[in-house]
Amino acid sequence: MKKISRKTAKALEKIAMSASYSLEYRGGIDERNNDSEDFPEISIRALQEMLEQAYLLGRADAEGKR
């Protein structure tokens, strides 16, 4: 499997944090090896928003618009 670039990883983290207050409050999506911090509650609507934005990011990358 191909690794994503650091730039793309940061863009995905920004998408996740903007769609979910719990991830924004947590300060990011880095693993902390702590169950209570590594498994935050995320609403279905926030997850849907993250997936839509990630799709658009990938599409823009494929079209060379980013």
Distance bins in CASP14 RR format, pairs under 12 A and 6 or more apart:
PFRMAT RR
TARGET T0000
AUTHOR 0000-0000-0000
RMODE 2
METHOD distances of the structure
MODEL  1
2 8 0 0 0 0 0 1 0 0 0 0 0
3 9 0 0 0 0 1 0 0 0 0 0 0
4 10 0 0 0 0 1 0 0 0 0 0 0
4 11 0 0 0 0 1 0 0 0 0 0 0
4 12 1 0 0 1 0 0 0 0 0 0 0
4 13 0 0 0 0 0 1 0 0 0 0 0
4 54 0 0 0 0 0 1 0 0 0 0 0
4 57 0 0 0 0 0 1 0 0 0 0 0
4 58 0 0 0 0 1 0 0 0 0 0 0
4 61 0 0 0 0 1 0 0 0 0 0 0
5 11 0 0 0 0 1 0 0 0 0 0 0
5 12 0 0 0 0 0 1 0 0 0 0 0
5 57 0 0 0 0 0 1 0 0 0 0 0
5 58 0 0 0 0 0 1 0 0 0 0 0
5 61 0 0 0 0 1 0 0 0 0 0 0
5 66 0 0 0 0 0 1 0 0 0 0 0
6 12 0 0 0 0 0 1 0 0 0 0 0
6 13 0 0 0 0 0 1 0 0 0 0 0
7 13 0 0 0 0 0 1 0 0 0 0 0
7 14 0 0 0 0 0 1 0 0 0 0 0
7 57 0 0 0 0 0 1 0 0 0 0 0
7 61 0 0 0 0 1 0 0 0 0 0 0
7 66 0 0 0 0 1 0 0 0 0 0 0
8 14 0 0 0 0 0 1 0 0 0 0 0
8 15 0 0 0 0 0 1 0 0 0 0 0
8 54 0 0 0 0 1 0 0 0 0 0 0
8 57 1 0 0 1 0 0 0 0 0 0 0
8 58 0 0 0 0 1 0 0 0 0 0 0
8 60 0 0 0 0 0 1 0 0 0 0 0
8 61 1 0 0 1 0 0 0 0 0 0 0
8 62 0 0 0 0 0 1 0 0 0 0 0
8 66 0 0 0 0 1 0 0 0 0 0 0
9 15 0 0 0 0 0 1 0 0 0 0 0
9 16 0 0 0 0 0 1 0 0 0 0 0
9 28 0 0 0 0 0 1 0 0 0 0 0
9 29 0 0 0 0 1 0 0 0 0 0 0
9 30 0 0 0 0 0 1 0 0 0 0 0
9 54 0 0 0 0 0 1 0 0 0 0 0
9 57 0 0 0 0 0 1 0 0 0 0 0
10 16 0 0 0 0 0 1 0 0 0 0 0
10 17 0 0 0 0 0 1 0 0 0 0 0
10 28 0 0 0 0 0 1 0 0 0 0 0
10 29 0 0 0 0 0 1 0 0 0 0 0
10 30 0 0 0 0 0 1 0 0 0 0 0
10 57 0 0 0 0 0 1 0 0 0 0 0
11 17 0 0 0 0 0 1 0 0 0 0 0
11 18 0 0 0 0 0 1 0 0 0 0 0
11 29 0 0 0 0 0 1 0 0 0 0 0
11 50 0 0 0 0 0 1 0 0 0 0 0
11 53 0 0 0 0 1 0 0 0 0 0 0
11 54 0 0 0 0 1 0 0 0 0 0 0
11 56 0 0 0 0 0 1 0 0 0 0 0
11 57 1 0 1 0 0 0 0 0 0 0 0
11 58 0 0 0 0 1 0 0 0 0 0 0
11 60 0 0 0 0 1 0 0 0 0 0 0
11 61 0 0 0 0 1 0 0 0 0 0 0
11 66 0 0 0 0 1 0 0 0 0 0 0
12 18 0 0 0 0 0 1 0 0 0 0 0
12 19 0 0 0 0 0 1 0 0 0 0 0
12 23 0 0 0 0 0 1 0 0 0 0 0
12 28 0 0 0 0 0 1 0 0 0 0 0
12 29 0 0 0 0 1 0 0 0 0 0 0
12 50 0 0 0 0 1 0 0 0 0 0 0
12 51 0 0 0 0 0 1 0 0 0 0 0
12 53 0 0 0 0 1 0 0 0 0 0 0
12 54 1 0 1 0 0 0 0 0 0 0 0
12 55 0 0 0 0 0 1 0 0 0 0 0
12 56 0 0 0 0 0 1 0 0 0 0 0
12 57 1 0 0 1 0 0 0 0 0 0 0
12 58 0 0 0 0 1 0 0 0 0 0 0
12 61 0 0 0 0 0 1 0 0 0 0 0
13 19 0 0 0 0 0 1 0 0 0 0 0
13 20 0 0 0 0 0 1 0 0 0 0 0
13 23 0 0 0 0 1 0 0 0 0 0 0
13 24 0 0 0 0 0 1 0 0 0 0 0
13 26 0 0 0 0 0 1 0 0 0 0 0
13 27 0 0 0 0 1 0 0 0 0 0 0
13 28 1 0 1 0 0 0 0 0 0 0 0
13 29 1 0 1 0 0 0 0 0 0 0 0
13 30 0 0 0 0 1 0 0 0 0 0 0
13 50 0 0 0 0 0 1 0 0 0 0 0
13 53 0 0 0 0 0 1 0 0 0 0 0
13 54 0 0 0 0 0 1 0 0 0 0 0
13 57 0 0 0 0 0 1 0 0 0 0 0
14 20 0 0 0 0 0 1 0 0 0 0 0
14 23 0 0 0 0 0 1 0 0 0 0 0
14 24 0 0 0 0 1 0 0 0 0 0 0
14 27 0 0 0 0 0 1 0 0 0 0 0
14 28 0 0 0 0 1 0 0 0 0 0 0
14 29 0 0 0 0 1 0 0 0 0 0 0
14 50 0 0 0 0 0 1 0 0 0 0 0
14 53 0 0 0 0 1 0 0 0 0 0 0
14 54 0 0 0 0 0 1 0 0 0 0 0
14 57 0 0 0 0 1 0 0 0 0 0 0
15 23 0 0 0 0 1 0 0 0 0 0 0
15 24 0 0 0 0 0 1 0 0 0 0 0
15 28 0 0 0 0 0 1 0 0 0 0 0
15 29 0 0 0 0 1 0 0 0 0 0 0
15 46 0 0 0 0 0 1 0 0 0 0 0
15 47 0 0 0 0 0 1 0 0 0 0 0
15 48 0 0 0 0 0 1 0 0 0 0 0
15 49 0 0 0 0 1 0 0 0 0 0 0
15 50 1 0 1 0 0 0 0 0 0 0 0
15 51 0 0 0 0 1 0 0 0 0 0 0
15 52 0 0 0 0 1 0 0 0 0 0 0
15 53 1 0 1 0 0 0 0 0 0 0 0
15 54 1 0 1 0 0 0 0 0 0 0 0
15 55 0 0 0 0 0 1 0 0 0 0 0
15 56 0 0 0 0 1 0 0 0 0 0 0
15 57 1 0 0 1 0 0 0 0 0 0 0
15 58 0 0 0 0 0 1 0 0 0 0 0
16 22 0 0 0 0 0 1 0 0 0 0 0
16 23 1 0 1 0 0 0 0 0 0 0 0
16 24 0 0 0 0 1 0 0 0 0 0 0
16 26 0 0 0 0 1 0 0 0 0 0 0
16 27 0 0 0 0 0 1 0 0 0 0 0
16 28 1 0 0 1 0 0 0 0 0 0 0
16 29 1 0 1 0 0 0 0 0 0 0 0
16 30 0 0 0 0 0 1 0 0 0 0 0
16 40 0 0 0 0 0 1 0 0 0 0 0
16 42 0 0 0 0 1 0 0 0 0 0 0
16 46 0 0 0 0 1 0 0 0 0 0 0
16 47 0 0 0 0 1 0 0 0 0 0 0
16 49 0 0 0 0 1 0 0 0 0 0 0
16 50 1 0 1 0 0 0 0 0 0 0 0
16 51 0 0 0 0 0 1 0 0 0 0 0
16 53 0 0 0 0 1 0 0 0 0 0 0
16 54 0 0 0 0 1 0 0 0 0 0 0
16 57 0 0 0 0 0 1 0 0 0 0 0
17 23 1 0 1 0 0 0 0 0 0 0 0
17 24 1 0 1 0 0 0 0 0 0 0 0
17 25 0 0 0 0 1 0 0 0 0 0 0
17 26 0 0 0 0 1 0 0 0 0 0 0
17 27 1 0 0 1 0 0 0 0 0 0 0
17 28 1 0 1 0 0 0 0 0 0 0 0
17 29 1 0 0 1 0 0 0 0 0 0 0
17 30 0 0 0 0 0 1 0 0 0 0 0
17 40 0 0 0 0 0 1 0 0 0 0 0
17 42 0 0 0 0 0 1 0 0 0 0 0
17 46 0 0 0 0 0 1 0 0 0 0 0
17 49 0 0 0 0 0 1 0 0 0 0 0
17 50 0 0 0 0 1 0 0 0 0 0 0
17 53 0 0 0 0 0 1 0 0 0 0 0
18 24 1 0 0 1 0 0 0 0 0 0 0
18 27 0 0 0 0 0 1 0 0 0 0 0
18 28 0 0 0 0 0 1 0 0 0 0 0
18 29 0 0 0 0 0 1 0 0 0 0 0
18 46 0 0 0 0 1 0 0 0 0 0 0
18 49 0 0 0 0 1 0 0 0 0 0 0
18 50 0 0 0 0 1 0 0 0 0 0 0
18 52 0 0 0 0 0 1 0 0 0 0 0
18 53 1 0 0 1 0 0 0 0 0 0 0
18 54 0 0 0 0 0 1 0 0 0 0 0
19 29 0 0 0 0 0 1 0 0 0 0 0
19 42 0 0 0 0 1 0 0 0 0 0 0
19 43 0 0 0 0 1 0 0 0 0 0 0
19 44 0 0 0 0 0 1 0 0 0 0 0
19 45 0 0 0 0 1 0 0 0 0 0 0
19 46 1 0 1 0 0 0 0 0 0 0 0
19 47 1 0 0 1 0 0 0 0 0 0 0
19 48 0 0 0 0 1 0 0 0 0 0 0
19 49 1 0 1 0 0 0 0 0 0 0 0
19 50 1 0 1 0 0 0 0 0 0 0 0
19 51 0 0 0 0 1 0 0 0 0 0 0
19 52 0 0 0 0 1 0 0 0 0 0 0
19 53 1 0 0 1 0 0 0 0 0 0 0
19 54 0 0 0 0 1 0 0 0 0 0 0
20 26 0 0 0 0 1 0 0 0 0 0 0
20 27 0 0 0 0 0 1 0 0 0 0 0
20 28 0 0 0 0 1 0 0 0 0 0 0
20 29 0 0 0 0 1 0 0 0 0 0 0
20 40 1 0 0 1 0 0 0 0 0 0 0
20 41 0 0 0 0 1 0 0 0 0 0 0
20 42 1 0 1 0 0 0 0 0 0 0 0
20 43 1 0 0 1 0 0 0 0 0 0 0
20 44 0 0 0 0 0 1 0 0 0 0 0
20 45 0 0 0 0 1 0 0 0 0 0 0
20 46 1 0 1 0 0 0 0 0 0 0 0
20 47 0 0 0 0 1 0 0 0 0 0 0
20 48 0 0 0 0 0 1 0 0 0 0 0
20 49 0 0 0 0 1 0 0 0 0 0 0
20 50 1 0 0 1 0 0 0 0 0 0 0
20 53 0 0 0 0 0 1 0 0 0 0 0
21 27 0 0 0 0 0 1 0 0 0 0 0
21 28 0 0 0 0 0 1 0 0 0 0 0
21 40 0 0 0 0 1 0 0 0 0 0 0
21 41 0 0 0 0 0 1 0 0 0 0 0
21 42 0 0 0 0 1 0 0 0 0 0 0
21 43 0 0 0 0 1 0 0 0 0 0 0
21 45 0 0 0 0 0 1 0 0 0 0 0
21 46 0 0 0 0 1 0 0 0 0 0 0
22 28 0 0 0 0 0 1 0 0 0 0 0
22 29 0 0 0 0 0 1 0 0 0 0 0
22 36 0 0 0 0 0 1 0 0 0 0 0
22 37 0 0 0 0 0 1 0 0 0 0 0
22 38 0 0 0 0 0 1 0 0 0 0 0
22 39 0 0 0 0 0 1 0 0 0 0 0
22 40 1 0 1 0 0 0 0 0 0 0 0
22 41 1 0 0 1 0 0 0 0 0 0 0
22 42 1 0 0 1 0 0 0 0 0 0 0
22 43 0 0 0 0 1 0 0 0 0 0 0
22 46 0 0 0 0 1 0 0 0 0 0 0
22 47 0 0 0 0 0 1 0 0 0 0 0
23 29 1 0 0 1 0 0 0 0 0 0 0
23 30 0 0 0 0 0 1 0 0 0 0 0
23 37 0 0 0 0 0 1 0 0 0 0 0
23 38 0 0 0 0 0 1 0 0 0 0 0
23 39 0 0 0 0 0 1 0 0 0 0 0
23 40 1 0 0 1 0 0 0 0 0 0 0
23 41 0 0 0 0 0 1 0 0 0 0 0
23 42 1 0 0 1 0 0 0 0 0 0 0
23 43 0 0 0 0 0 1 0 0 0 0 0
23 46 0 0 0 0 1 0 0 0 0 0 0
23 47 0 0 0 0 0 1 0 0 0 0 0
23 49 0 0 0 0 0 1 0 0 0 0 0
23 50 0 0 0 0 1 0 0 0 0 0 0
24 40 0 0 0 0 0 1 0 0 0 0 0
24 42 0 0 0 0 0 1 0 0 0 0 0
24 46 0 0 0 0 0 1 0 0 0 0 0
25 37 0 0 0 0 0 1 0 0 0 0 0
25 40 0 0 0 0 1 0 0 0 0 0 0
25 41 0 0 0 0 0 1 0 0 0 0 0
26 32 0 0 0 0 1 0 0 0 0 0 0
26 34 0 0 0 0 0 1 0 0 0 0 0
26 36 0 0 0 0 0 1 0 0 0 0 0
26 37 1 0 0 1 0 0 0 0 0 0 0
26 38 0 0 0 0 1 0 0 0 0 0 0
26 39 0 0 0 0 0 1 0 0 0 0 0
26 40 1 0 0 1 0 0 0 0 0 0 0
26 41 0 0 0 0 0 1 0 0 0 0 0
26 42 0 0 0 0 0 1 0 0 0 0 0
27 37 0 0 0 0 0 1 0 0 0 0 0
27 40 0 0 0 0 0 1 0 0 0 0 0
28 37 0 0 0 0 0 1 0 0 0 0 0
28 38 0 0 0 0 0 1 0 0 0 0 0
28 40 0 0 0 0 1 0 0 0 0 0 0
29 37 0 0 0 0 0 1 0 0 0 0 0
29 38 0 0 0 0 1 0 0 0 0 0 0
29 39 0 0 0 0 0 1 0 0 0 0 0
29 40 0 0 0 0 1 0 0 0 0 0 0
29 42 0 0 0 0 0 1 0 0 0 0 0
29 50 0 0 0 0 0 1 0 0 0 0 0
30 37 0 0 0 0 1 0 0 0 0 0 0
30 38 0 0 0 0 1 0 0 0 0 0 0
31 37 0 0 0 0 1 0 0 0 0 0 0
31 38 1 0 1 0 0 0 0 0 0 0 0
31 39 0 0 0 0 0 1 0 0 0 0 0
32 38 1 0 1 0 0 0 0 0 0 0 0
32 39 0 0 0 0 0 1 0 0 0 0 0
32 40 0 0 0 0 0 1 0 0 0 0 0
33 39 0 0 0 0 0 1 0 0 0 0 0
34 40 0 0 0 0 0 1 0 0 0 0 0
40 46 0 0 0 0 0 1 0 0 0 0 0
40 47 0 0 0 0 0 1 0 0 0 0 0
41 47 0 0 0 0 0 1 0 0 0 0 0
42 48 0 0 0 0 0 1 0 0 0 0 0
42 49 0 0 0 0 0 1 0 0 0 0 0
42 50 0 0 0 0 1 0 0 0 0 0 0
42 51 0 0 0 0 0 1 0 0 0 0 0
43 49 0 0 0 0 1 0 0 0 0 0 0
43 50 0 0 0 0 0 1 0 0 0 0 0
44 50 0 0 0 0 0 1 0 0 0 0 0
44 51 0 0 0 0 0 1 0 0 0 0 0
45 51 0 0 0 0 0 1 0 0 0 0 0
45 52 0 0 0 0 0 1 0 0 0 0 0
46 52 0 0 0 0 0 1 0 0 0 0 0
46 53 0 0 0 0 0 1 0 0 0 0 0
47 53 0 0 0 0 0 1 0 0 0 0 0
47 54 0 0 0 0 0 1 0 0 0 0 0
48 54 0 0 0 0 0 1 0 0 0 0 0
48 55 0 0 0 0 0 1 0 0 0 0 0
49 55 0 0 0 0 0 1 0 0 0 0 0
49 56 0 0 0 0 0 1 0 0 0 0 0
50 56 0 0 0 0 0 1 0 0 0 0 0
50 57 0 0 0 0 0 1 0 0 0 0 0
51 57 0 0 0 0 0 1 0 0 0 0 0
51 58 0 0 0 0 0 1 0 0 0 0 0
52 58 0 0 0 0 0 1 0 0 0 0 0
52 59 0 0 0 0 0 1 0 0 0 0 0
53 59 0 0 0 0 0 1 0 0 0 0 0
53 60 0 0 0 0 0 1 0 0 0 0 0
54 60 0 0 0 0 0 1 0 0 0 0 0
54 61 0 0 0 0 0 1 0 0 0 0 0
55 61 0 0 0 0 0 1 0 0 0 0 0
55 62 0 0 0 0 0 1 0 0 0 0 0
56 62 0 0 0 0 0 1 0 0 0 0 0
56 63 0 0 0 0 0 1 0 0 0 0 0
56 65 0 0 0 0 0 1 0 0 0 0 0
56 66 0 0 0 0 1 0 0 0 0 0 0
57 63 0 0 0 0 0 1 0 0 0 0 0
57 64 0 0 0 0 0 1 0 0 0 0 0
57 65 0 0 0 0 0 1 0 0 0 0 0
57 66 1 0 0 1 0 0 0 0 0 0 0
58 64 0 0 0 0 1 0 0 0 0 0 0
58 65 0 0 0 0 1 0 0 0 0 0 0
58 66 1 0 0 1 0 0 0 0 0 0 0
59 65 0 0 0 0 1 0 0 0 0 0 0
59 66 0 0 0 0 1 0 0 0 0 0 0
60 66 1 0 1 0 0 0 0 0 0 0 0
END
